[in-house]
Amino acid sequence: MTPTRPLRRGSGPRSPRLLVAAALLASVAAVPSAASATPETGAPAAAPAAEPGKAPARSGSPGPAYERVAHFYGAYVDVANDPGSNKAAAALRTFYLTADLRGRLLDWERRHDADGVLRAQHVPSAWRVTAGDSGMGKTTSTVRLTWGTGAERTYTYLSVQSDLATRTITDIKSKY
């Protein structure tokens, strides 16, 4: 027979601390992991395995301007990873960017021989958008592009300005 230790005060089966901890754990377990964003990319975390015959769910909304910037960069990076997707990239630019910005990007691209949206010749491995300051009908978001993986990864930062009324992107500049 193994000796039993007496219960300490507050650790019994009906302890209020234990009940609060159990309730907290139950509420955390009820939140799906897909609802949280990964710290690295800002993208949704991998969804739990789907039920057989059903695809995992994803969601989004047309919310604030910085979310629209995130939607644009997510789609643009996906398209840029596919060879021969110039038509899709042009359609994304037409939908999300002002005509003035598209013209300025073409000039920038001719001078630098690189993609003006990404400010690079290659495609990043990840991206993250953070909301910034707003004023006078404009808002600024910071886009962090991740290059490489693991210990070899580096980052570049872009300042992306959007019009609050139309939520279209009006300017893209290197931040640092």
Secondary structure, DSSP 8 states (H G I E B T S, - for coil): --------TT-STT-HHHHHHHHHHHHHHHS-GGGSB-TTTSSB-------TT----------SHHHHHHHHHHHHHHHHTSTT-HHHHHHHHHHHB-HHHHHHHHHHHHHHTSBTTTTBSS--SEEEEEEEEEETTEEEEEEEEEESSGGG-EEEEEEEEEETTT--EEEEEE--
